[in-house]
Amino acid sequence: MPIVLRVDGFDVVVLLPPREHGPAHVHVRKAGKEVVIVLSSLAVRKVEGMRSADVVTAVGIVADHSAELLNAWRKYHG
């Protein structure tokens, strides 16, 4: 599971096949907590223990880097 971006203590990760599936999304982690964000809509699919303020920050990071992150997802998933 490669870390494709690091910003302000957040690691943005793309999980690898065959475990992972569409739609294109990333896992954003900070301090052992995680949020899953769909790249096309920036929808939050799942939150595991992350504070609301950190979720908002994570969505902003993904929005700011969405093209780069979609390219990384496609690199691993085709």
C-alpha positions in Angstrom: 0.0 0.0 0.0 2.0 2.9 -1.3 1.8 6.3 0.4 1.3 8.6 -2.6 1.2 11.9 -0.8 2.2 13.3 2.6 0.9 16.7 3.8 0.9 18.2 7.3 1.0 14.8 9.1 -1.6 13.2 6.8 -0.6 10.2 4.7 -2.7 9.6 1.5 -2.6 5.9 0.6 -3.8 3.8 -2.4 -4.4 0.2 -1.5 -3.4 -2.4 -4.0 -5.3 -5.0 -5.9 -6.8 -7.6 -5.5 -7.8 -6.3 -2.0 -9.0 -3.0 -3.3 -11.9 -2.1 -5.6 -13.6 0.9 -7.3 -14.7 3.5 -7.4 -11.4 5.4 -7.3 -10.7 6.5 -3.8 -7.9 7.0 -1.3 -7.3 6.3 2.4 -6.1 9.3 4.3 -4.4 8.5 7.6 -3.3 10.5 10.6 -2.2 9.4 14.0 -3.6 5.9 13.5 -7.0 7.2 12.4 -8.4 7.0 8.8 -10.9 8.4 6.4 -11.8 7.0 3.0 -12.6 9.6 0.3 -14.0 8.9 -3.2 -12.0 10.9 -5.7 -14.7 11.7 -8.2 -17.1 13.3 -5.8 -14.9 13.9 -2.7 -17.5 12.0 -0.7 -16.5 10.6 2.6 -17.1 6.8 2.4 -15.9 5.8 5.8 -14.4 7.3 8.9 -12.4 5.3 11.5 -11.8 7.4 14.6 -10.7 10.6 12.9 -11.8 13.9 14.4 -14.3 15.9 12.3 -11.7 18.8 11.9 -9.2 16.3 10.6 -11.8 14.8 8.2 -12.4 18.3 6.8 -8.7 18.9 6.4 -8.3 15.5 4.7 -11.0 16.3 2.2 -9.3 19.6 1.5 -6.0 17.9 0.8 -7.6 15.4 -1.5 -9.5 18.2 -3.3 -6.2 20.1 -3.8 -4.4 17.1 -5.2 -7.3 15.2 -6.9 -5.8 14.9 -10.4 -2.5 13.7 -9.0 -4.3 11.2 -6.7 -6.5 9.9 -9.5 -3.4 9.3 -11.6 -1.8 7.4 -8.8 -5.0 5.3 -8.3 -5.1 4.5 -12.0 -1.4 3.5 -12.0 -2.2 0.7 -9.6 -5.7 -0.2 -10.8 -5.7 0.5 -14.5 
